[in-house]
């Protein structure tokens, strides 16, 4: 019985840590606006993009010279994809921004 309680406590701790990390990695929905998206221009660096729309939700792919980052929100649903090569914006796309 004691082993069962210890396992449940550990499982609960792991679950709480996972939820905290998930929330901290979520994009800031208040910054995901069409106005902020339109501030992002080709050739700008990643730091500027993060300043405009906040930390990304996830990286869809990464390689030595580039990466594609995604910002996503639920209410109302919207997403932004920004592709960087050598640290600079080369493509951008969005759906659902108002």
SVG drawing of the C-alpha trace seen along z (x, -y; Angstrom):
<svg xmlns="http://www.w3.org/2000/svg" viewBox="-13 -47 37 49">
<polyline fill="none" stroke="black" stroke-width="0.4" points="0.0,0.0 2.9,-2.4 4.4,-1.8 1.1,-2.7 0.9,-6.0 4.5,-6.9 3.8,-6.1 0.7,-8.3 2.5,-11.2 5.3,-10.9 2.8,-10.7 1.0,-13.8 4.3,-15.7 5.3,-14.8 1.8,-15.8 2.0,-19.2 5.5,-19.9 4.3,-18.9 1.3,-21.3 3.5,-24.2 5.9,-23.7 3.1,-23.4 1.6,-26.7 4.9,-28.5 5.5,-27.4 2.1,-28.6 2.0,-31.6 0.6,-34.8 -2.9,-35.1 -3.1,-38.8 -0.1,-39.5 -1.3,-37.3 -3.0,-40.0 -3.1,-40.9 -1.6,-44.3 1.5,-42.6 1.7,-40.0 1.9,-42.9 4.9,-44.4 6.9,-41.3 8.8,-41.9 11.1,-39.6 14.7,-40.0 13.9,-40.8 15.5,-38.7 13.9,-36.2 14.3,-38.6 12.1,-41.2 9.4,-38.5 9.3,-37.4 9.1,-41.1 6.1,-41.5 4.1,-38.3 5.7,-36.6 7.4,-33.3 6.4,-30.6 4.3,-27.6 6.5,-25.1 9.2,-24.5 7.7,-22.6 11.2,-21.8 14.8,-22.9 18.0,-22.3 21.5,-23.9 20.5,-26.9 16.9,-27.5 13.8,-26.7 10.0,-27.1 8.3,-28.3 4.6,-28.2 2.4,-30.3 -1.1,-29.0 -4.1,-30.1 -7.4,-28.5 -10.0,-31.3 -10.7,-32.2 -8.5,-29.7 -5.6,-31.2 -2.0,-30.3 1.1,-31.9 4.1,-30.2 7.4,-32.0 10.3,-30.5 13.8,-31.7 17.0,-31.1 20.3,-32.2 18.2,-33.9 16.2,-36.0 12.5,-35.8 12.1,-34.4 8.5,-33.3 5.4,-34.0 1.8,-32.8 -1.2,-33.1 -4.8,-32.1 -7.6,-33.4 -6.0,-36.7 -8.3,-39.6"/>
</svg>
